[in-house]
């Protein structure tokens, strides 16, 4: 089914908002030099830790890197991390 065919208004309200968010998402290719506030980082990490995983194993680990020298080194060393520059 094409995502344009989904009839969001016929769904319960608690389902509508997440689906609207998914369908209206966009990719961002420009970043500012402004650091993310610690409160926002903590909220994002808590949300990520609450995400479901197979058999509820939660196999992930999260690392927050905010040191510019380390971010630049990662951008140079990792093929898919060029956005860190």
GROMACS elastic network, one bead per residue, 0.5 to 0.9 nm:
[ bonds ]
;  ai    aj funct       b0    kb
    1     4     6  0.83450   500
    1     5     6  0.68800   500
    1     6     6  0.79494   500
    2     5     6  0.55476   500
    2     6     6  0.74438   500
    3     6     6  0.55837   500
    3    23     6  0.75506   500
    4     7     6  0.82700   500
    4    23     6  0.88137   500
    6     9     6  0.89168   500
    7    10     6  0.57855   500
    7    11     6  0.73909   500
    8    11     6  0.54936   500
    8    12     6  0.85404   500
    8    13     6  0.89900   500
    8    15     6  0.84307   500
    8    16     6  0.58679   500
    8    17     6  0.89760   500
    8    19     6  0.75808   500
    8    20     6  0.76556   500
    9    12     6  0.78985   500
    9    13     6  0.82199   500
    9    16     6  0.71691   500
   10    13     6  0.88782   500
   10    16     6  0.86454   500
   11    14     6  0.82955   500
   11    15     6  0.63760   500
   11    16     6  0.60800   500
   12    15     6  0.55069   500
   12    16     6  0.63131   500
   13    17     6  0.67460   500
   14    17     6  0.63307   500
   14    18     6  0.76323   500
   15    18     6  0.59211   500
   15    19     6  0.63939   500
   15    20     6  0.87121   500
   16    19     6  0.52945   500
   16    20     6  0.59982   500
   16    21     6  0.86236   500
   17    20     6  0.50744   500
   17    21     6  0.62008   500
   17    22     6  0.86909   500
   18    21     6  0.50195   500
   18    22     6  0.62128   500
   18    23     6  0.86602   500
   19    22     6  0.50291   500
   19    23     6  0.60899   500
   19    24     6  0.84413   500
   20    23     6  0.52014   500
   20    24     6  0.59604   500
   20    25     6  0.84385   500
   21    24     6  0.52464   500
   21    25     6  0.59598   500
   22    25     6  0.54308   500
   23    26     6  0.88059   500
   28    31     6  0.75951   500
   29    83     6  0.79804   500
   30    83     6  0.89011   500
   31    34     6  0.84722   500
   31    83     6  0.87015   500
   32    35     6  0.80986   500
   34    37     6  0.89386   500
   35    38     6  0.87976   500
   35    66     6  0.80529   500
   36    39     6  0.83880   500
   36    40     6  0.66905   500
   36    41     6  0.66771   500
   37    40     6  0.53661   500
   37    41     6  0.64226   500
   37    42     6  0.87935   500
   38    41     6  0.50277   500
   38    42     6  0.61143   500
   38    43     6  0.85988   500
   39    42     6  0.51657   500
   39    43     6  0.62260   500
   39    44     6  0.86744   500
   40    43     6  0.50692   500
   40    44     6  0.61124   500
   40    45     6  0.85531   500
   41    44     6  0.51299   500
   41    45     6  0.61284   500
   41    46     6  0.85807   500
   41    64     6  0.84746   500
   42    45     6  0.51526   500
   42    46     6  0.61406   500
   42    47     6  0.85901   500
   43    46     6  0.51257   500
   43    47     6  0.61522   500
   43    48     6  0.85793   500
   44    47     6  0.50804   500
   44    48     6  0.60966   500
   44    49     6  0.86044   500
   45    49     6  0.61115   500
   45    50     6  0.86042   500
   45    62     6  0.76053   500
   46    49     6  0.51200   500
   46    50     6  0.63187   500
   46    51     6  0.89949   500
   47    50     6  0.51136   500
   47    51     6  0.66454   500
   48    51     6  0.53325   500
   48    52     6  0.89279   500
   48    62     6  0.88139   500
   49    52     6  0.82698   500
   49    58     6  0.76676   500
   49    60     6  0.82362   500
   49    61     6  0.88570   500
   49    62     6  0.87330   500
   50    58     6  0.88381   500
   51    58     6  0.82265   500
   52    55     6  0.86179   500
   52    56     6  0.64371   500
   52    57     6  0.87268   500
   52    58     6  0.73704   500
   53    57     6  0.60552   500
   53    58     6  0.54667   500
   53    59     6  0.77285   500
   54    57     6  0.61290   500
   54    58     6  0.75859   500
   54    59     6  0.89914   500
   55    58     6  0.82858   500
   56    59     6  0.85920   500
   57    60     6  0.87551   500
   58    61     6  0.85930   500
   65    68     6  0.83607   500
   65    70     6  0.74775   500
   65    71     6  0.70197   500
   66    69     6  0.89209   500
   66    70     6  0.79169   500
   66    71     6  0.72395   500
   67    70     6  0.54424   500
   67    71     6  0.62303   500
   67    72     6  0.87416   500
   68    71     6  0.50109   500
   68    72     6  0.60832   500
   68    73     6  0.85668   500
   68    84     6  0.89065   500
   68    85     6  0.85369   500
   69    72     6  0.52216   500
   69    73     6  0.62469   500
   69    74     6  0.86841   500
   70    73     6  0.50457   500
   70    74     6  0.61369   500
   70    75     6  0.85923   500
   71    74     6  0.50782   500
   71    75     6  0.61743   500
   71    76     6  0.87268   500
   71    81     6  0.89223   500
   71    84     6  0.58376   500
   71    85     6  0.68999   500
   72    75     6  0.50210   500
   72    76     6  0.63316   500
   72    77     6  0.87066   500
   72    82     6  0.86943   500
   72    84     6  0.64921   500
   72    85     6  0.54537   500
   73    76     6  0.51644   500
   73    77     6  0.61549   500
   73    78     6  0.85034   500
   73    85     6  0.87817   500
   74    77     6  0.50970   500
   74    78     6  0.57169   500
   74    81     6  0.67111   500
   74    82     6  0.82223   500
   74    84     6  0.74411   500
   74    85     6  0.86777   500
   75    78     6  0.56510   500
   75    79     6  0.74802   500
   75    80     6  0.78227   500
   75    83     6  0.70490   500
   75    84     6  0.54191   500
   75    85     6  0.59241   500
   76    79     6  0.75820   500
   76    81     6  0.77273   500
   76    82     6  0.70775   500
   76    85     6  0.83492   500
   77    81     6  0.80780   500
   78    81     6  0.53873   500
   78    82     6  0.74687   500
   79    82     6  0.68894   500
   80    83     6  0.79143   500
   81    84     6  0.57604   500
   81    85     6  0.81700   500
   82    85     6  0.59729   500
